[in-house]
Amino acid sequence: MKTVYRENYCNAEALEIREREIPVPGENEILVKMKASTVNRTDEGCLLGKPYIFRFFVGYPKPRYHATGTDFSGEVVGKGKSVEKFNIGQVVFGFLDHGLGTHAEYVCIDISKPVFLKPKNISHAQAAAAMEGAHYAFNFINKVKIEAGTKVFVNGATGAIGNAAVQMLNAMGAEVSFTYPTDSYEKISHLKAVKKIDYKKEDFTELSEQYDFVFDAVGKSSFGKCKKLLKEKGVYISSELGPGGENIPLAILGLFQSGKKVIFPFPGSPKHSIPHIISLLEKGDFVPLIDCTYPITEIKEAFKYMLSGEKRGNVVIEF
């Protein structure tokens, strides 16, 4: 089988494609024939081992898996003797932000990991693309109280996180506004929104409206810039640490203050987010945005494109 291979944390150029034997599942593992995966921002951390603290979750001092890959969709083709939850021939998908080594044609996955049956109404590419960004979007939204009519601004509706967040918020009845880039209007034109801001033509932080929540899904703004967009008790949440890593101390400070504040979206387990994502997928309330696809043999190019910051949605790896 073909697999992505690296010995140590490295850049994309150091990745190799190697031929290895198909693994044999352990007692509590299923053997999955991969159909699709993605290259995403969490994969960036697993590849580079940055920020350094990330290594204590994905493997220290070396990566836990030789292969990169955090999400997948595929078919169960083998299983260990203690596995009763899944059967050969079933189609499964899943995600783990600590890495799963799923950039390979066959992967053994312990059934204690976040693995679920794939909804029948979506493709393998959509299933893989429905994982990482939507998981983090869920962990933005579950930090606050969203009701019908709640006013939310999302910065970055063509990113994997932001696009998922917009769709989740719409399904909850929120009044959503968001930013998008000039060249990608067709990717978000179908999304329901009170206002759509082309960030290359207009600075959203100069809007006169105020919102209950601002979700910075690309982490390219700051609490200081967005503060005037917030209502008296409004909340700012970002996917990044912010300038100088300010968002964590600001979030701690907010625990002791009333008024406008920052909440940092420390993510919970995908075991809690994926069932919610499945419900949205089955209802058609969430359709993941796919930018492009690469074969596994072009993993270097896929990583380079993802790391360029120019992607619009998810970069899918097909097997």
GUTI-109550 format. One record per residue (C-alpha): residue number from 1; x, y, z. Coordinates in nm, 2 decimals, m for minus. Layout:
! residues N
<atom NUM; <X; Y; Z>>
...
***
This chain:
! residues 319
<atom 1; <0.00; 0.00; 0.00>>
<atom 2; <0.10; 0.36; m0.05>>
<atom 3; <0.15; 0.58; 0.26>>
<atom 4; <0.28; 0.92; 0.34>>
<atom 5; <0.60; 0.88; 0.55>>
<atom 6; <0.82; 1.10; 0.77>>
<atom 7; <1.05; 1.01; 1.06>>
<atom 8; <1.04; 1.35; 1.24>>
<atom 9; <0.84; 1.67; 1.24>>
<atom 10; <0.92; 1.84; 0.91>>
<atom 11; <0.80; 2.07; 0.63>>
<atom 12; <0.60; 1.94; 0.34>>
<atom 13; <0.90; 1.90; 0.11>>
<atom 14; <1.04; 1.63; 0.34>>
<atom 15; <0.73; 1.40; 0.31>>
<atom 16; <0.78; 1.08; 0.12>>
<atom 17; <0.54; 0.83; m0.04>>
<atom 18; <0.64; 0.48; 0.05>>
<atom 19; <0.52; 0.13; m0.02>>
<atom 20; <0.45; m0.07; 0.30>>
<atom 21; <0.26; m0.39; 0.39>>
<atom 22; <m0.11; m0.35; 0.47>>
<atom 23; <m0.14; m0.35; 0.85>>
<atom 24; <m0.32; m0.61; 1.05>>
<atom 25; <m0.58; m0.48; 1.29>>
<atom 26; <m0.53; m0.54; 1.66>>
<atom 27; <m0.79; m0.69; 1.90>>
<atom 28; <m0.99; m0.36; 1.93>>
<atom 29; <m0.91; m0.21; 1.59>>
<atom 30; <m1.08; m0.19; 1.25>>
<atom 31; <m0.88; m0.19; 0.92>>
<atom 32; <m1.01; 0.08; 0.70>>
<atom 33; <m0.95; 0.11; 0.33>>
<atom 34; <m0.93; 0.49; 0.28>>
<atom 35; <m1.14; 0.67; 0.03>>
<atom 36; <m1.08; 1.03; 0.13>>
<atom 37; <m0.91; 1.25; 0.38>>
<atom 38; <m0.82; 1.62; 0.40>>
<atom 39; <m0.51; 1.84; 0.45>>
<atom 40; <m0.61; 2.09; 0.71>>
<atom 41; <m0.49; 2.34; 0.97>>
<atom 42; <m0.47; 2.07; 1.24>>
<atom 43; <m0.25; 1.86; 1.00>>
<atom 44; <m0.02; 2.16; 0.98>>
<atom 45; <0.04; 2.13; 1.35>>
<atom 46; <0.09; 1.75; 1.32>>
<atom 47; <0.33; 1.80; 1.03>>
<atom 48; <0.54; 2.08; 1.17>>
<atom 49; <0.51; 2.01; 1.54>>
<atom 50; <0.42; 2.37; 1.60>>
<atom 51; <0.34; 2.53; 1.83>>
<atom 52; <0.59; 2.32; 2.03>>
<atom 53; <0.33; 2.23; 2.30>>
<atom 54; <0.13; 2.05; 2.03>>
<atom 55; <0.40; 1.77; 2.03>>
<atom 56; <0.29; 1.66; 2.37>>
<atom 57; <m0.05; 1.57; 2.21>>
<atom 58; <0.06; 1.43; 1.88>>
<atom 59; <0.39; 1.26; 1.98>>
<atom 60; <0.70; 1.36; 2.18>>
<atom 61; <0.98; 1.38; 2.08>>
<atom 62; <0.88; 1.23; 1.74>>
<atom 63; <0.53; 1.21; 1.58>>
<atom 64; <0.32; 0.92; 1.70>>
<atom 65; <0.24; 0.82; 1.34>>
<atom 66; <0.48; 0.82; 1.04>>
<atom 67; <0.19; 0.92; 0.82>>
<atom 68; <0.01; 1.25; 0.86>>
<atom 69; <m0.37; 1.28; 0.85>>
<atom 70; <m0.63; 1.36; 1.11>>
<atom 71; <m0.96; 1.27; 0.94>>
<atom 72; <m1.09; 1.01; 0.70>>
<atom 73; <m1.38; 0.83; 0.52>>
<atom 74; <m1.35; 0.48; 0.41>>
<atom 75; <m1.47; 0.11; 0.42>>
<atom 76; <m1.41; m0.14; 0.69>>
<atom 77; <m1.22; m0.43; 0.53>>
<atom 78; <m1.10; m0.61; 0.85>>
<atom 79; <m1.14; m0.60; 1.22>>
<atom 80; <m1.00; m0.74; 1.55>>
<atom 81; <m1.16; m1.03; 1.74>>
<atom 82; <m1.31; m0.80; 2.01>>
<atom 83; <m1.47; m0.56; 1.77>>
<atom 84; <m1.85; m0.59; 1.77>>
<atom 85; <m1.95; m0.23; 1.70>>
<atom 86; <m1.85; m0.23; 1.33>>
<atom 87; <m1.87; m0.50; 1.06>>
<atom 88; <m1.67; m0.56; 0.74>>
<atom 89; <m1.83; m0.37; 0.45>>
<atom 90; <m1.96; m0.08; 0.66>>
<atom 91; <m1.86; 0.27; 0.56>>
<atom 92; <m1.71; 0.49; 0.84>>
<atom 93; <m1.56; 0.83; 0.89>>
<atom 94; <m1.40; 1.02; 1.18>>
<atom 95; <m1.15; 1.28; 1.30>>
<atom 96; <m0.90; 1.32; 1.59>>
<atom 97; <m0.71; 1.64; 1.64>>
<atom 98; <m0.42; 1.45; 1.79>>
<atom 99; <m0.37; 1.27; 1.46>>
<atom 100; <m0.47; 0.93; 1.31>>
<atom 101; <m0.21; 0.87; 1.05>>
<atom 102; <m0.48; 0.85; 0.78>>
<atom 103; <m0.28; 0.97; 0.48>>
<atom 104; <m0.23; 0.61; 0.38>>
<atom 105; <m0.43; 0.36; 0.16>>
<atom 106; <m0.51; 0.14; 0.46>>
<atom 107; <m0.51; 0.23; 0.83>>
<atom 108; <m0.59; 0.05; 1.15>>
<atom 109; <m0.80; 0.26; 1.39>>
<atom 110; <m0.88; 0.17; 1.75>>
<atom 111; <m1.26; 0.18; 1.79>>
<atom 112; <m1.22; 0.39; 2.11>>
<atom 113; <m1.13; 0.68; 1.88>>
<atom 114; <m1.40; 0.91; 1.73>>
<atom 115; <m1.52; 0.67; 1.45>>
<atom 116; <m1.88; 0.68; 1.32>>
<atom 117; <m2.09; 0.53; 1.04>>
<atom 118; <m2.09; 0.77; 0.74>>
<atom 119; <m2.43; 0.92; 0.65>>
<atom 120; <m2.55; 0.77; 0.32>>
<atom 121; <m2.65; 1.10; 0.16>>
<atom 122; <m2.29; 1.24; 0.13>>
<atom 123; <m1.98; 1.13; m0.06>>
<atom 124; <m1.65; 1.02; 0.08>>
<atom 125; <m1.50; 1.35; m0.01>>
<atom 126; <m1.78; 1.54; 0.17>>
<atom 127; <m1.75; 1.31; 0.47>>
<atom 128; <m1.38; 1.38; 0.52>>
<atom 129; <m1.44; 1.75; 0.45>>
<atom 130; <m1.72; 1.76; 0.72>>
<atom 131; <m1.48; 1.68; 1.00>>
<atom 132; <m1.21; 1.92; 1.11>>
<atom 133; <m1.35; 2.26; 1.03>>
<atom 134; <m1.70; 2.17; 1.16>>
<atom 135; <m1.55; 2.03; 1.48>>
<atom 136; <m1.39; 2.36; 1.56>>
<atom 137; <m1.70; 2.55; 1.44>>
<atom 138; <m1.91; 2.35; 1.69>>
<atom 139; <m1.66; 2.44; 1.96>>
<atom 140; <m1.70; 2.81; 1.88>>
<atom 141; <m2.08; 2.79; 1.90>>
<atom 142; <m2.11; 2.57; 2.21>>
<atom 143; <m1.92; 2.83; 2.42>>
<atom 144; <m2.21; 3.08; 2.40>>
<atom 145; <m2.59; 3.08; 2.39>>
<atom 146; <m2.74; 3.10; 2.04>>
<atom 147; <m3.11; 3.16; 2.00>>
<atom 148; <m3.34; 3.25; 1.71>>
<atom 149; <m3.26; 3.61; 1.62>>
<atom 150; <m2.91; 3.61; 1.79>>
<atom 151; <m2.69; 3.85; 1.58>>
<atom 152; <m2.35; 3.69; 1.49>>
<atom 153; <m2.07; 3.81; 1.26>>
<atom 154; <m1.84; 3.55; 1.12>>
<atom 155; <m1.50; 3.66; 0.98>>
<atom 156; <m1.40; 3.41; 0.71>>
<atom 157; <m1.70; 3.23; 0.55>>
<atom 158; <m1.48; 3.06; 0.29>>
<atom 159; <m1.26; 2.89; 0.54>>
<atom 160; <m1.34; 2.54; 0.66>>
<atom 161; <m1.43; 2.66; 1.01>>
<atom 162; <m1.61; 2.97; 0.91>>
<atom 163; <m1.82; 2.81; 0.64>>
<atom 164; <m1.93; 2.54; 0.88>>
<atom 165; <m2.01; 2.80; 1.14>>
<atom 166; <m2.23; 3.00; 0.91>>
<atom 167; <m2.43; 2.69; 0.82>>
<atom 168; <m2.46; 2.58; 1.18>>
<atom 169; <m2.57; 2.92; 1.29>>
<atom 170; <m2.83; 2.95; 1.01>>
<atom 171; <m2.97; 2.61; 1.12>>
<atom 172; <m3.01; 2.75; 1.47>>
<atom 173; <m3.20; 3.06; 1.35>>
<atom 174; <m2.93; 3.31; 1.42>>
<atom 175; <m2.90; 3.63; 1.21>>
<atom 176; <m2.57; 3.59; 1.04>>
<atom 177; <m2.34; 3.83; 0.86>>
<atom 178; <m1.99; 3.73; 0.73>>
<atom 179; <m1.69; 3.82; 0.52>>
<atom 180; <m1.57; 3.66; 0.20>>
<atom 181; <m1.30; 3.73; m0.06>>
<atom 182; <m1.38; 3.89; m0.40>>
<atom 183; <m1.28; 3.58; m0.60>>
<atom 184; <m1.50; 3.34; m0.41>>
<atom 185; <m1.84; 3.49; m0.41>>
<atom 186; <m1.99; 3.19; m0.59>>
<atom 187; <m1.88; 2.97; m0.31>>
<atom 188; <m2.09; 3.15; m0.05>>
<atom 189; <m2.36; 3.32; m0.26>>
<atom 190; <m2.61; 3.05; m0.16>>
<atom 191; <m2.56; 3.10; 0.21>>
<atom 192; <m2.83; 3.29; 0.40>>
<atom 193; <m2.69; 3.61; 0.55>>
<atom 194; <m2.81; 3.95; 0.67>>
<atom 195; <m2.50; 4.10; 0.52>>
<atom 196; <m2.21; 3.97; 0.31>>
<atom 197; <m1.89; 4.17; 0.32>>
<atom 198; <m1.61; 4.15; 0.06>>
<atom 199; <m1.31; 4.19; 0.29>>
<atom 200; <m1.09; 4.30; 0.00>>
<atom 201; <m1.32; 4.60; m0.06>>
<atom 202; <m1.45; 4.68; 0.29>>
<atom 203; <m1.32; 4.66; 0.64>>
<atom 204; <m1.59; 4.48; 0.84>>
<atom 205; <m1.46; 4.63; 1.17>>
<atom 206; <m1.59; 4.97; 1.04>>
<atom 207; <m1.95; 4.85; 1.03>>
<atom 208; <m2.20; 5.05; 1.24>>
<atom 209; <m2.40; 4.75; 1.34>>
<atom 210; <m2.35; 4.57; 1.67>>
<atom 211; <m2.36; 4.19; 1.73>>
<atom 212; <m2.40; 3.95; 2.02>>
<atom 213; <m2.10; 3.75; 1.90>>
<atom 214; <m1.81; 3.80; 1.66>>
<atom 215; <m1.65; 3.47; 1.55>>
<atom 216; <m1.31; 3.53; 1.39>>
<atom 217; <m1.28; 3.19; 1.21>>
<atom 218; <m0.95; 3.28; 1.05>>
<atom 219; <m0.79; 3.46; 1.34>>
<atom 220; <m0.68; 3.76; 1.14>>
<atom 221; <m0.85; 4.03; 1.34>>
<atom 222; <m0.84; 4.10; 1.72>>
<atom 223; <m1.06; 4.18; 2.01>>
<atom 224; <m0.95; 4.54; 2.01>>
<atom 225; <m1.05; 4.59; 1.65>>
<atom 226; <m1.38; 4.41; 1.69>>
<atom 227; <m1.48; 4.55; 2.03>>
<atom 228; <m1.69; 4.83; 1.88>>
<atom 229; <m1.89; 4.57; 1.68>>
<atom 230; <m2.00; 4.40; 2.01>>
<atom 231; <m2.31; 4.48; 2.21>>
<atom 232; <m2.28; 4.57; 2.57>>
<atom 233; <m2.23; 4.21; 2.68>>
<atom 234; <m2.10; 4.08; 2.34>>
<atom 235; <m1.84; 3.81; 2.30>>
<atom 236; <m1.54; 3.78; 2.07>>
<atom 237; <m1.41; 3.43; 1.98>>
<atom 238; <m1.11; 3.36; 1.76>>
<atom 239; <m0.96; 3.05; 1.61>>
<atom 240; <m0.61; 3.18; 1.69>>
<atom 241; <m0.42; 3.30; 1.99>>
<atom 242; <m0.43; 3.66; 1.87>>
<atom 243; <m0.16; 3.93; 1.86>>
<atom 244; <0.11; 3.84; 2.12>>
<atom 245; <m0.11; 3.54; 2.23>>
<atom 246; <m0.35; 3.78; 2.39>>
<atom 247; <m0.67; 3.58; 2.36>>
<atom 248; <m0.60; 3.34; 2.64>>
<atom 249; <m0.52; 3.60; 2.91>>
<atom 250; <m0.81; 3.81; 2.78>>
<atom 251; <m1.04; 3.51; 2.82>>
<atom 252; <m0.91; 3.46; 3.18>>
<atom 253; <m0.96; 3.83; 3.26>>
<atom 254; <m1.32; 3.80; 3.12>>
<atom 255; <m1.41; 3.55; 3.38>>
<atom 256; <m1.39; 3.83; 3.64>>
<atom 257; <m1.55; 4.11; 3.44>>
<atom 258; <m1.89; 4.19; 3.30>>
<atom 259; <m1.94; 4.36; 2.96>>
<atom 260; <m1.76; 4.28; 2.64>>
<atom 261; <m1.52; 4.00; 2.66>>
<atom 262; <m1.31; 3.72; 2.49>>
<atom 263; <m1.39; 3.35; 2.52>>
<atom 264; <m1.12; 3.11; 2.40>>
<atom 265; <m1.27; 2.80; 2.23>>
<atom 266; <m1.07; 2.52; 2.38>>
<atom 267; <m1.21; 2.22; 2.18>>
<atom 268; <m1.37; 1.92; 2.34>>
<atom 269; <m1.36; 1.57; 2.21>>
<atom 270; <m1.48; 1.50; 1.85>>
<atom 271; <m1.69; 1.23; 2.01>>
<atom 272; <m1.92; 1.51; 2.12>>
<atom 273; <m1.91; 1.72; 1.81>>
<atom 274; <m1.94; 1.45; 1.54>>
<atom 275; <m2.29; 1.33; 1.63>>
<atom 276; <m2.41; 1.69; 1.60>>
<atom 277; <m2.24; 1.72; 1.26>>
<atom 278; <m2.39; 1.39; 1.15>>
<atom 279; <m2.74; 1.53; 1.23>>
<atom 280; <m2.68; 1.84; 1.03>>
<atom 281; <m2.54; 1.64; 0.73>>
<atom 282; <m2.84; 1.40; 0.73>>
<atom 283; <m3.08; 1.69; 0.73>>
<atom 284; <m2.90; 1.88; 0.46>>
<atom 285; <m2.83; 2.17; 0.69>>
<atom 286; <m2.46; 2.14; 0.64>>
<atom 287; <m2.27; 2.08; 0.32>>
<atom 288; <m1.90; 2.11; 0.36>>
<atom 289; <m1.72; 2.34; 0.12>>
<atom 290; <m1.45; 2.17; m0.09>>
<atom 291; <m1.19; 2.37; m0.27>>
<atom 292; <m0.99; 2.11; m0.46>>
<atom 293; <m0.87; 1.75; m0.45>>
<atom 294; <m0.53; 1.59; m0.48>>
<atom 295; <m0.43; 1.22; m0.51>>
<atom 296; <m0.23; 1.08; m0.22>>
<atom 297; <0.08; 1.08; m0.44>>
<atom 298; <0.07; 1.46; m0.46>>
<atom 299; <0.06; 1.51; m0.08>>
<atom 300; <0.34; 1.77; m0.09>>
<atom 301; <0.15; 1.99; m0.33>>
<atom 302; <m0.16; 1.95; m0.12>>
<atom 303; <0.02; 2.07; 0.19>>
<atom 304; <0.19; 2.35; 0.01>>
<atom 305; <m0.15; 2.48; m0.12>>
<atom 306; <m0.31; 2.45; 0.22>>
<atom 307; <m0.02; 2.63; 0.39>>
<atom 308; <m0.03; 2.91; 0.13>>
<atom 309; <m0.33; 3.06; 0.30>>
<atom 310; <m0.52; 3.08; m0.03>>
<atom 311; <m0.75; 2.78; 0.01>>
<atom 312; <m1.13; 2.83; 0.00>>
<atom 313; <m1.28; 2.55; 0.21>>
<atom 314; <m1.13; 2.20; 0.23>>
<atom 315; <m0.84; 2.05; 0.05>>
<atom 316; <m0.94; 1.68; 0.00>>
<atom 317; <m0.70; 1.39; m0.05>>
<atom 318; <m0.85; 1.10; m0.26>>
<atom 319; <m0.73; 0.74; m0.27>>
***
